[in-house]
Amino acid sequence: MKYILAAAALAQIAVATEGSDHELEKRLDNGLGLTPPMGWSSWNVAQCASASERYAIDTANKFISLGLKDLGYSYVNIDDCWSTKSRDGSGNLVPDPSKWPNGIKSVVDRIHGMGLKFGLYGCVGTMTCAGYPGSWGREAQDARLLASWGVDFWKHDACYTPCTNGQTPQTCWSAQFNTRAWYETMRDALASVRSTKNIYYNLCQWGRDSVWTWGNSVGNSWRMSADNWQDWDSVERIGSAAAGISQYSGPGGFNDLDMLIVGNNKLTENEERLHFGLWAICKSPLILGNNLNTISAASLAIIKNKGIIDINQDRLGKPATIFRPSGSPAPVSGRIYSYWAGPLSDGVVIGLVAGTGAATLSVNFRDVPGLGSGSYSWREMYSGRTGTGTSVSFSLGNHDMAVIKVTTSEWYSQCV
Ligand code: GAL
């Protein structure tokens, strides 16, 4: 699937650089996802092998013992491969008994009892990407089953859908079909069970059909790119593309930059700081795609950075994007630009990013959208450095990031 998804990434970059005056359509408005969801997903840990009760309960316990629950991580999401390969005689999805010896509902109940939430995964098409039953033609039935189990979160993938040639390949990129209608079918199915269970709806069609322009009338968040393939190139590809679509994201409907790979020994410590910091200020869902049993102390400290989590969870829900201080070089497509800023309810967040090599990055606050020529108090969230003045300057190693919160007076929050 990788080669096809690369094409999607290119299409997405093209769209992301188009004009930005698109009117947001009516929001889904199910009252969920007013700030980006925080949690964990099983996929990166061991793909199909981690779609089990053991991983779900173990992760829920880790959320508590590692202090992640207290910081807001709440969704324990099971991805592809949780069911058997065929439906039962009534057409219902069946939890694989070897992975769910007690069924799904008992696990959901236990996780709810721990003050946490539970998510599941499915697919628009006839099969999921790994070949398990999809929801095609069965959306209402599947929604009823999810609601009866008390599932809180549903990720809807885009494999095995009809293609121009009448086939249903694992991934069809034919322009003839627009994925929107398929995602609306599941939206309506979930809406019809809302009185039983209000379910968060995450769209996963890899940024097709400019999903950011209509995603918030369909779901609570939408993947805006091909997968994070657990390498620096993915972080760079996704992080750079996020700058062009920030205006479409807001409370109840957020661009989803895909799972975090902090703690998987795939990035340097600098890159892990950049990855977490950038996803957070872009108001992406913070869904951990890692194994909490083996995470290092350094990686754990990154995902537990309360100052950065608070920025991600700020009630305004407005993503940061790039700005260009006078005298700085122009952004380069596909590279993560050095200067980012976004509004907060009590200030402004500035991201300084050494995306292409070690750098000393300085910014005058008067160049920052939302700030003026006065003196401000600031705090950098990784180092804890604080100061007051008209500018900041940070020397950063290759692929590192500084996340600076500039506090403004209360009037600011009333003006944005
Ligand atoms: C992909 C999706 C991944 C993961 C995988 C499971 O399409 O982007 O996040 O869910 O399917 O098969």
Boltz pocket constraint, residues with backbone or C-beta under 6 A from the ligand:
constraints:
  - pocket:
      binder: B
      contacts: [[A, 43], [A, 79], [A, 80], [A, 128], [A, 129], [A, 130], [A, 157], [A, 158], [A, 204], [A, 227]]
      max_distance: 6.0
